[in-house]
Amino acid sequence: MSRWALILGSSSGIGRAAALKLAADGYDILGVHFDRRAAQPRIAELRAAIEHLGRRVILFNTNLARPENRHQILDQLRDTIDTSSPHNGDSRIAVILHSVAFGVTRPLIGEGSASEDDLTVTCAVMGHDLVHWVRGLVERDLLASPGRVLSLTSEGDRRHWRAYGPVSAAKAILESHTRQLAIELAPRAVTVNCILAGVTDTPALRVIPGNDDIVTASIRRNPHGRLTTPENVADAVSLMCDPRSAWITGSVISCDGGETITA
């Protein structure tokens, strides 16, 4: 039976690690990313690695800040994915992972502060976008039942990190949508959860002002004396896709080695 996983933000960091982990778990991968030409060798490596695991892979390189691109991909998926094959069974999208880091890291007040557009776009792409993708899949009858909807948040949603205000707001929106979607999708046997990853060395972390200080503090606080890795979080994604997780929904689940509960 064919199972698809749709990963938004699939080319690097946690999204890339999750794509490889879910492919190893037996999922075919639909990946959406936004990269320039210089990144194409890395994208080709990801494709080859997934195919080496014996899974199908379809990758879309597009700007998710533009709603028309989302509609185009969803329409293409509707025309591409066979949801009624007697040989493959239900091949709808069984897993959605929102791992998009597309926002502005600027202070809210003073020189160089975030503009109205900065706040709007950051909250749209890193917060509201999850709802738009899920709704688009439901409207096109592409969301499997049972299914899993997962997204990523961070400790920066609840504590001050310098210049993280716009992203912090987007993460709070994402967690709110997690709770609401969990209730609305329960009749479809679709769970919705948000994974709070510990500080992880990814391209998204490196654009946060003062990221060196964040890393140093994280290593000092973490009882394991190290950062969270993308593979740690990918393992949590895999765990939440297990059928035995079906009664866990509407939750923010920490995957940080105990980092956020230390002083």
N, C-alpha and C positions, 0 to 999 in steps of 0.2 A: 504494500500500500504506500502511495506517495504522500509525503507530508512536507509542506512548505513552511519555512520560517522567513518572515520579512524583517530585515534588520535595517533600520534607519540610522545611518552613520556607520557604515560597515567597513570603511577602508583603513581605520587606524584605532589604536587604543582598545577600549573595552569592546566596541562594536566588532572590530576585527577578531579579537580573541573569542567572542561569542559566536561569530560566524563559523570559525574553525571547530569550536566545541560542539555546536549543534549539528554541523556536518558529520562529525565523528559519531554523534548520537543517532544519525540516520535521517536527518532532515535535508531536503533540498533547500538551497539558499537563494533568496531574493534580496539583493543588497542595493541600498541607495546611498550614494556618497557624493561629495562635491570636491573635486580635486583638479588641479592644473596638470598640464602635460608632463611636468617633471615627475609627477607621482605615478605615472603609468606603469613603470617597471614594478613598483610595489603592488599595484592593483593586479597586474598580470601574475605576480607571485601568489596572491590570494586566490585568484581564480584557479591556478594550477594546483594549489594545495587542496582546495575543495574537490576538484575533479579527481585528484589522486585518491581521495577518500571514497570515490565511487558515487559522488552525489552530483546532481545537476546544479548549475549556478547561473543566475541571470543578474547582471549588475547594471545599474543606471547611474550615470554621472550627471547630476543636475542640481541646480540651486533650489533647495527646499524653502527658501524664503519667498518663492513665487508660487502662489496657489495654483496657477495654471499648469505648472510642472507636476504638481501632485495629481491633479485631475488626469493629466496625460498618462502618467504611470499607471494609475488605477484603471483607466480604460484599457490600457495595453495588457495589464494583468488579466482583466476580464476576458480579453480576446485570446490570451495565451494559455491560461491555466484551464485544464480540462477538469471540470467539477463533476462530471457524470460518467467517467470511464468505467465500464463494467470490469475492467482488468485491474485498475488502480484503486477502485473504491473512491471515497470522498477525498479529493486532493486539494481541498481548499486550504487557506492559510491557517495553520494551527498555532503559530507563535508570531507575535509582533513584539519586537524590542525597539524602543525609542532610545537611541544613544546619540542624539544630535547635540553637538556643541557648536552652536552658531549664534553668538551673542556678543554684547558689548560689555567690557569690563572697564568702567569709569566711575568716578565718584558721583554722587547725586547732587552735590552742592559745590559751587565755586568754579574756579578755572578748570577747563577741560572736563566739565561734568557732562553726564549723559543728556542728550537732547530728547525731546518728546519722541522723535522717530526712533532713536536708540532704544528707548524703553519699550515702545510699541513692537518693534521687530523682535527684540530679545524675548519678550513675553509670548509673542505669537509663535515663534519657531521652537523655543525650548519649553513652552508651557502648553498653549492651546493646540499646537500642531497634533498632539497625540489624539485629541478628540476628532479632529478632521480626518485623520487617517482611519481611525476605527469606524467612524460614521461612513466614510467612503467605501470601506470594505463591506459593511453591513448592507448598504444600499445596493451594492453590486452582487450580493449573495456570495461573497468570497471568504467570509469569516467562518472557520470550522467550528463545530460544536461536538465535543468539548474543545476549548481553546484557551490560550494564554495571552494576556497583554501585559507587558513588562516595560518599565521605564527606569531611568537612573536619576537619583538625586544625590545630594552631598550634604556634609555637615554645614556648609556655607549657607544653607537655607535657614539656619536657626542661630547662627552666631556671626559676628562681624569679621569679614575678611576685607582688606583694603580694596576698594574699587569693585567689589563683587555685587554691589547693590542691585543692578539690573538682572543679573543671573539669579541672585537670591530670590527676587520676586518671581521670576519664571519658575524656579523650583517649587516655591510655595503653591503656585497655580497648578503645577503638575501633580503635586501630592493631593490637592483638593479634587482635581479631576479623577485621580485614582479611586478615591472613595465613591464619587458619584457614579462613575462607569461600572464599578464593581456591583452596585445595586442594579443598575439598568441592564447589565449583561448577564446577571445571575440566571434568568430564565433560559438563556442559551447555553448554560454550563460553561461560560467563559469567565475565568478568574482574571482579576486586574490587581497587580501589585507593583510597588515601586521599591527598588533596591537602593539603599543608602550606602554607597561605596565609600570606603576609607580613602584618604588622600592617595591618589594613584598617579604614577609618572606617565602622563599622556600628553600629546600635543595641546590639548585643552588646558591642562594645568600650567603649561609653560607660558601661556599668554596672560596669566593672571599677574598683575603687578605684585611684587613681593613674594613670588612663588618659592624662592629659595628659603625664605623665613617659614613659609607654610610647611615645606618639606622637613626642615630641621625640627620644628615643633612637633610634627607628626611622628617622626622617628623617635623623638624623646618620649612622647606620650604613649606610643603604642607598646603594649606589654610584650610584643614579639620583637620589638626593636627594629622594625623595618616598615616600609610602605606596603600598602595593598598593591597587588599586581593585577593587571588586566585578566590574567588567567584565574585568579581568585574569584573575581566577579563573574567571569564566564562560567565557572563551576556552580556559582549560586544561580545563575540563569538556568543552567541545565537542571539543577535540583528543582527549581520551581516549575519546570516543564514536566516533571515526573507525575504520573497519574495520582500518586499518593499525596500530592500537594493540593488536590482539588478542593479542599475545605478551607484553604488559606486564600483570602481575597480581601481587597480594600486596605491592605497593610503597607506600611513602610518598614522594610526589613533591612537591618544593618548587616553589612558584610565588610567588616573593618578590623577583625582580630581583637575586638574589645576597645578600640581606640577612643570611640566617642563616649564611653562611660568612665574614662579616667579623668582625673582632676585637671 
